[in-house]
Amino acid sequence: MKYSSFLYLSFLLFAIDKPWRTHAQGRFFGRLVDLVAGGDNTNNTNNKNHRNNMNSNIKNRRNRKDDGSSTTDNNNDDDNAHEFPTIRLSNGVHFPLVGLGVGNMQPEFVPAVISHGLDENKNIRLIDTAHVSKNEFLVARGIVEGVENRLLKSTKSGDGGATGTAGDKDKHDDENKQVHEVHVITKVWYTHLGYQRTLHSARESLESFGEAIDHPNIDLRIHILLHWPRCYDEIPWMDCKGEEEHLPEATKRAGPPPNDASAFNNGNGNSNDTNNNTNTNNGAAWKDSWRALEELVADTTNPIASIGVSNFHRRELEEFDGFAKILPHLVETNTWSLLYDPLLIEFCHRRNIHLVAYNLMEGILYQAKTAPFATHHLLSVANDITNDMRRKDLLPAAVVGNGNSNSNSNKNNSNDISAAQVVLAWLLQHSISVVPRTTSLAHLQENSAVALSQIPAMNDDQVKVVAQSVEALISGEDLTEDAFVTLTFHAKSKDVFLYWHDPEFGGEIEIAKIQKGTSFEESSHPGHQFKIYEVHGGGTEFFDVVGNYGEHKHIEL
Ligand SMILES: NC(=O)c1ccc[n+]([C@@H]2O[C@H](COP(=O)([O-])OP(=O)(O)OC[C@H]3O[C@@H](n4cnc5c(N)ncnc54)[C@H](OP(=O)(O)O)[C@@H]3O)[C@@H](O)[C@H]2O)c1
């Protein structure tokens, strides 16, 4: 097997994360939270600096940020108060591991999908979108609908909203109302790079989220990222000139075009964009944007909880040291980078920058045809996990998408863990947040915080198989060995001929003659058919392979 970047990633992250993996009790998220809470951040009381006082007035949102500079506020907003898996960012802010992507989702689906995602049996508390998706107001609508549905349900169930529902230990405000914490990632598009344009973009985003920000039962925490470091003429779908031309006048007026070298590079480190510009390179308007984000996150009158970047390379991240006051708290990246840029991952890990991964389904699962062996191996791990959970009676409908069957080869059976869940759980196990997009309720359930947090930690062998399979799927270079359903045919009372049979074309291939009292082992796939002929007497029977990858079946003949 060739050198595996993902295995490198596994070793790198697991070497550091070992303590929670070997902890004897609890689900792996519990252990993850333990580690994070018990690590460097635990004793830093500044990091526990969350507000307990929700107020619809945006001015009173000062304590939302845990930037270490605010006063200590020891309310119940600690890691253990979250029944959805979280991790602490470098600024002490809790951040959900399980998210839902709605960037590029058809607008008509957005509010309903988010609202369903917030249901108690899914508990998805992170929504990923972008300014360029033009759906931030729909995101706010969906969050409001979802939270109001939850309040309604808890009122109907008789607790009047005064006590937390099962699995939800959100804070209660002074009036004893439930306050649901919801996180949103949004991003500043590359047309809005530069100090003033970035401020303009962020202001528009905050306005669009207004309905959720101002809702008394919602604690909205916004994470704002630079979507790209610049517009690249060489990337075919980017239309640098055209997009600039079609910007609203207000955006154009806000600041100079980011790709205007004269505005951001006049040879002496000054620029025509305002405020402390330090750009010295063409295409470095993002550095001015970063200053804007630093100011925004430091401003405690808005609900911006952290800042970060997306689609940045390691070399750009390394530049932060030279000019930034705050390192990115978050880096959002394509799965492709996880594979081909392990140094980016290493850099983020060493600098305590949290990773959010996108393109998990389209980039990995949807490549099943290019790497079928890898897909079978993922299904084999899914089968192991399913059996393990079933043995322990840990496989409710909330984990497997209410028994809905998936199309394609993503599941062994409709009531099993899916290959998608294996990949998502594997990333979460590496403390990487995931933001898959879906408009299917069954997939929403599978991808949910409730479902994924119940999947037990994979053992080292499973981690290795998943790492290699994911790498094969992304690269299109399949694994050299397939996974199978193993069959042991035992000729108990007669000599038989074993044939592989193709029901579609009726063709047969002889596999073995099995003498009475002996066994023969064969590797096969679900759906295959065998035909068994008695050597003496001429009787025949068919055997259909009903089983999952990784299983071993015994057949008495
Ligand atoms: N930072 C960036 O530059 C950037 C770029 C692209 C995307 N994103 C973010 O990432 C999010 C995801 O977008 P993506 O492009 O990465 O797409 P993706 O999540 O890789 O794939 C989405 C597709 O996966 C399917 N799917 C979802 N869950 C599934 C499951 N459990 N089993 C089988 N299929 C499943 C969905 O179909 P169904 O609807 O039928 O479930 C949909 O067709 C976006 O919404 C956006 O927020 C960020």
PDBQT file of the ligand as one rigid body, heavy atoms in Angstrom, charges set to zero:
ROOT
HETATM    1  N1  LIG A 601     -15.890  26.720   2.375  1.00  0.00    +0.000 N 
HETATM    2  C1  LIG A 601     -16.178  26.460   1.126  1.00  0.00    +0.000 C 
HETATM    3  O1  LIG A 601     -15.564  26.964   0.185  1.00  0.00    +0.000 OA
HETATM    4  C2  LIG A 601     -17.308  25.506   0.812  1.00  0.00    +0.000 A 
HETATM    5  C3  LIG A 601     -17.435  24.999  -0.477  1.00  0.00    +0.000 A 
HETATM    6  C4  LIG A 601     -18.464  24.101  -0.741  1.00  0.00    +0.000 A 
HETATM    7  C5  LIG A 601     -19.348  23.746   0.270  1.00  0.00    +0.000 A 
HETATM    8  N2  LIG A 601     -19.198  24.286   1.502  1.00  0.00    +0.000 N 
HETATM    9  C6  LIG A 601     -20.154  23.955   2.580  1.00  0.00    +0.000 C 
HETATM   10  O2  LIG A 601     -20.250  22.565   2.677  1.00  0.00    +0.000 OA
HETATM   11  C7  LIG A 601     -21.612  22.165   2.590  1.00  0.00    +0.000 C 
HETATM   12  C8  LIG A 601     -21.699  20.829   1.948  1.00  0.00    +0.000 C 
HETATM   13  O3  LIG A 601     -21.470  20.979   0.557  1.00  0.00    +0.000 OA
HETATM   14  P1  LIG A 601     -20.567  19.996  -0.240  1.00  0.00    +0.000 P 
HETATM   15  O4  LIG A 601     -20.318  20.614  -1.547  1.00  0.00    +0.000 OA
HETATM   16  O5  LIG A 601     -19.428  19.670   0.621  1.00  0.00    +0.000 OA
HETATM   17  O6  LIG A 601     -21.522  18.752  -0.440  1.00  0.00    +0.000 OA
HETATM   18  P2  LIG A 601     -21.490  17.363   0.339  1.00  0.00    +0.000 P 
HETATM   19  O7  LIG A 601     -21.984  17.547   1.716  1.00  0.00    +0.000 OA
HETATM   20  O8  LIG A 601     -20.198  16.689   0.119  1.00  0.00    +0.000 OA
HETATM   21  O9  LIG A 601     -22.558  16.567  -0.528  1.00  0.00    +0.000 OA
HETATM   22  C9  LIG A 601     -23.897  16.881  -0.560  1.00  0.00    +0.000 C 
HETATM   23  C10 LIG A 601     -24.593  15.687  -1.168  1.00  0.00    +0.000 C 
HETATM   24  O10 LIG A 601     -24.458  14.569  -0.291  1.00  0.00    +0.000 OA
HETATM   25  C11 LIG A 601     -25.699  13.923  -0.130  1.00  0.00    +0.000 C 
HETATM   26  N3  LIG A 601     -25.745  13.397   1.238  1.00  0.00    +0.000 N 
HETATM   27  C12 LIG A 601     -25.770  14.093   2.395  1.00  0.00    +0.000 A 
HETATM   28  N4  LIG A 601     -25.788  13.262   3.447  1.00  0.00    +0.000 NA
HETATM   29  C13 LIG A 601     -25.765  12.000   2.955  1.00  0.00    +0.000 A 
HETATM   30  C14 LIG A 601     -25.777  10.703   3.547  1.00  0.00    +0.000 A 
HETATM   31  N5  LIG A 601     -25.822  10.525   4.868  1.00  0.00    +0.000 N 
HETATM   32  N6  LIG A 601     -25.737   9.624   2.721  1.00  0.00    +0.000 NA
HETATM   33  C15 LIG A 601     -25.697   9.780   1.377  1.00  0.00    +0.000 A 
HETATM   34  N7  LIG A 601     -25.691  10.983   0.759  1.00  0.00    +0.000 NA
HETATM   35  C16 LIG A 601     -25.734  12.086   1.541  1.00  0.00    +0.000 A 
HETATM   36  C17 LIG A 601     -26.735  14.967  -0.402  1.00  0.00    +0.000 C 
HETATM   37  O11 LIG A 601     -27.860  14.403  -1.006  1.00  0.00    +0.000 OA
HETATM   38  P3  LIG A 601     -29.297  14.438  -0.260  1.00  0.00    +0.000 P 
HETATM   39  O12 LIG A 601     -29.722  15.872  -0.272  1.00  0.00    +0.000 OA
HETATM   40  O13 LIG A 601     -30.135  13.537  -1.084  1.00  0.00    +0.000 OA
HETATM   41  O14 LIG A 601     -29.050  13.926   1.098  1.00  0.00    +0.000 OA
HETATM   42  C18 LIG A 601     -26.050  15.909  -1.379  1.00  0.00    +0.000 C 
HETATM   43  O15 LIG A 601     -26.334  15.535  -2.702  1.00  0.00    +0.000 OA
HETATM   44  C19 LIG A 601     -22.288  23.268   1.787  1.00  0.00    +0.000 C 
HETATM   45  O16 LIG A 601     -23.655  23.321   2.024  1.00  0.00    +0.000 OA
HETATM   46  C20 LIG A 601     -21.543  24.482   2.275  1.00  0.00    +0.000 C 
HETATM   47  O17 LIG A 601     -22.166  24.957   3.455  1.00  0.00    +0.000 OA
HETATM   48  C21 LIG A 601     -18.190  25.144   1.793  1.00  0.00    +0.000 A 
ENDROOT
TORSDOF 0
